[in-house]
Amino acid sequence: LLAAICAFTLLIATTPTATSLNLFGAETRVAAQTHAATAVVGDDTPVSPMLVGVQASASYDGTSGCCVAPGSIPRGFSGAADFGSFGDDLHGGLRAAGYDDVTPIFQGSSVTGQSFSSGAAFDVGRVSDFDIALASPQLLQNADALGIALRSSGTRTGPLTAAQLQQLGLGDLATSLSGTAGRPVNFMIFDSVDGAIARGPSIVVP
């Protein structure tokens, strides 16, 4: 009888400890899952996460209120070297055109993986384009001076037409990049990096 009482007492004493350990493990797993969910980038908030880029995780930029993915690679490139070569050509072409303050930023389906208008997946049944925001106060001022219509209270242009690209001295660059990428390359001008990435998931060209 004494042995049975001791065994029962030992069971009562040890059960809460085991339960506490199980609960702690569960809370740790929940915390890890919550952290992982908010670490990926959403359209506008980290509440509805959307992974940005292909080969690197993204981060939520609390300053701009949207999304930025440094080190990520847009869809449409075979890897980091391919993306880097494209970026070198892009930066070099912008400098050759006289624009030294431009930060190029990939947006659209090459970042999100699907078309905003149709929802079609990137490069599935078609050749998708590259949508690149050009963040530059100087370039936006030039566009305004040339009579190119501005939107969003004068903070950006719409997608630039072939004629507008020629006006800005960017026509040859767009044609060259399209040939290199094997797909259309579209440009839109913004007054700042923050203004560009506030509009949607983005990958800044290093």
Beta strands, then each sheet from edge to edge (+ up, - down):
strand 1: 59-61
strand 2: 66-68
strand 3: 103-107
strand 4: 130-135
strand 5: 150-151
strand 6: 156-157
strand 7: 185-190
strand 8: 203-204
sheet 1: 1+ 2-
sheet 2: 7+ 4+ 3- 8+
sheet 3: 5+ 6-
end
